[in-house]
Amino acid sequence: MKKTLVIAAALLGLSGVGAAMQGAQVNAATTGVVNPSKVLPWQADVTSIKAVGRVDYVKGYGIAVWGSPNVIVNKGKTLKTGTTWRLFEKAMINGVAWYNLGGGQWVDGTYLDIFVNKTVTVGAKPVNILSGSSYSSKGTGKVIQPGTKWRVVAERFSGVLFYNLGGNQWARADQFK
């Protein structure tokens, strides 16, 4: 039990919620899983959505399914890379988008491409196309010009919103009108 509390405390500290929990009682189950109702009630704006998302993670692996957003309770399930899922709710917590698959099954949106079909226009400055949806993604060498219109096939929220312009061509959404 003591070892479980130490592990739980370490995980909470790494996730950044440790400081917010000063004085809160932490209970741990004997299985080593933290009970979210006893740790920190998550608060977020939850929006009902009707969307479809595809898991984009390391090939041959998958992403964890959680009992609620931003809480250390793994449902013991994973969604394999390349699989497609219906999404019913979206919650934003500490800059991370979480999606509900239904039945209290939540996944971290960092690894989901949300399918959309819309057209956007490049803003006032040229936009460098990236090979991925993060600030650390490398540029492809392609630059699209102001005022040009582009079809968006997917979105991903990785701290900021990114648009997939087809294939593996990504750009920050804030660069478009």
N, C-alpha and C positions, 0 to 999 in steps of 0.2 A: 504494500500500500504506500509506504514511504517513497519507494523508488518510482511508483506511478505518479505521485505528486510532484517529484523532482522533474520527471520527464514532461509532465503537463506544464509545469511552471517554465521550463526551458522553451517548450514550443510556443507558449503564449508570449514569452519575452521576444522570441524571434519574429513573431507575427505582429509585434507592435502594440498588442493590447495589454501587455503586462503593466505598463504605467497607468493605464486607465482603470486597473483593477485593484489599486491599493485599498486595502481594508475589506475587499470582497472575499467571501468564503469560497474556497475551491474544493469541490468534492470530486473524487475520482472513483470510477467503477473498478472492480478488481480486474477487469479485462484490460485496463490501461487506457480506456477511452474516457475523455472528459465529458461530463454531462452538461450540455449547453444551457439547460434551464437553470443550472446552479452556478454557471460561470459568468456570463454576460449576455443579457438579452440584446440581440442585434436589432438595431433600428435602421430602417432604410425606407426610401420611397419604393414601394413595390408597384409595378405597372403591369396590368394585364396586356399580353401581346398574343398575336397569332403569327408565329414565325417558324422557320425551319433553319437549323444550323448543322454544319458539318464539322466533325472533330478534325482538327489539324494539329497533330502532335508528332512525336517521333515515330517513324514507321515501325510497325510491329508492337507498339505499345498503346496505351490509352490514357484517358484522364479519369480521375477519381470522381465518384458520385458522392455527394455530401448530404447530410440530413437537413441542413439549413445553410444559408450563406455565411461565409466568414467564421465558421465555428469548426473546431477540430473534432468532428464526428463523421468518420468515413462509413458509408453504408456497406462497404465491402464489395462494391461493384465498380467496374470501369467501363468506359465507352471507348471502343477501339478507334484508332485513327482511320479516317475515311468514312466512318459511319455517319448517317444522317438522322436527326432527331427533331421531333416537334417540340416547340418551346411555348410555354403558356404564361410565364411571368418573367419579368426582369427586375432585379434589385441592384441598386448602385450602393456599394459600401466601400468607403475609403478609396475611391477612384477605381474600383474594380467592378466590372459588370458580372452579375451572377444570373443564371437562367434556370428556371424551374421546368423540369421535364414532366411534372405532374406527380402527385402522390408524395410531395415533400422530398423530391429527388433533385438536388441542385448541383450545377456544374459551374466552374470558373470560366467566364467568357473569354479569358485570355487565349484559350485554345479552340475557340469556335468561330467559324466563318458564318455569319448570319446572311442568308440569301436575300437580296433585294433586287429590284429592277427599276432603276431611276437614271435620269440624266442630270449631270452637273456641269457647271461652266467654270473653267479655270479663272481664278481671281486676277488681281492686278500684276502679279509677278509670275515668271516662269516657274514650273514645278518639276523638280527632279523625281523621276520614278525610282522607287525602291524595290528591292528583291523580297521584302518581307514587311510585316506590319509592326515594326518597333523602331525606336530611335536608333538602335544599333544596327539596323538593316543596312546593307550596302546599296549604293546607287547602281542602277543598271547602265548608266551612261545616257539614257534617254531623257530628254527634257520636253515637256509639253508647254505650249505657249498660251499666254493670257487670252481670254475670250473664246478659246476653243471648247467645244462640248464633248463630254465623255460619258459613256454608259458605265454605271456602277453595277457590278454583279454580286458583290458581297461587301459586308462591313465587318470590322473587328475592332473591339474596344480594348486597347492595350495601354491604358493610362490616358490616351487621347484616342479619338475615333480615326480609323484608317479606312480608306476605300480601296477595294480591289477593282481594278479597271480591266480585268480579264487576264487569264493566265496567271503568272506570278508577278503582276505589276501592281504595286501598292503606292499610295500617296496619302499624306495627312489630309483629313477632311477639311480642316480649317484653311486650306489653301484654295478652296473652291467657293463660289457664290452659291 
